[in-house]
């Protein structure tokens, strides 16, 4: 969103929070350049909706995450936030996103890549890039708009992206739900077979003394 003279702009960029499927959960204007506080604001939006981020991809996590974790530990000692909330924030994984990690030095890639976390699902990063590509098409025009017109244009772009994501995810989620229901039925059948097997074992265990007696008398 920046121009050769970014100081002349009331908004110098945008920040957004997307899930791994590309759904936009929050967005904000960046009036004074990129600041670490904006990432915390986006996390606060999640917390207000009782949603916690297990993994938080951010282009500058190599610098932001250590400071953020230090801040969480400090807040935990002051009692400004509940202890359980500080614990959740302290456990949050903060790797570099896959589309941006190659811009970092090799040592930084090793130290801050998602590979170091065994419980982190590797994201493609493509949903985020797809989201931003829509904004790149309107930067040349929106920078000359009045603020209320530009904000409305951005909101329309976000809503269009959400609508397109929902349309793409519908068939995908339906297929996943169908597959999950099928697996659930298979699990029920397996559980029933296991239960019958255990019942047979229990029955055989109860009849074992009688069977041994019959065999002994038959001999």
ABEGO torsion letter per residue (X at the ends): XBBABAAABABAEBBBBBBAAGBBABBBBBAAEBBAAAAAAAAAAAAAAGBBBABBBBAAAAAAAAAAAAAAAAAAAAGABBAAAAAAAAABBBBBBAAAAAABBAAAAAAABAAABAABBBBAGAAAAAAAAAAAAAAAAAAABBAAAAAAAAAAAAAAAAAAAAAAAAAAAAAAAAAAAAAAAAAAAAAAAAAAAAAAAAAAAAAAAAAAAAAAAAX
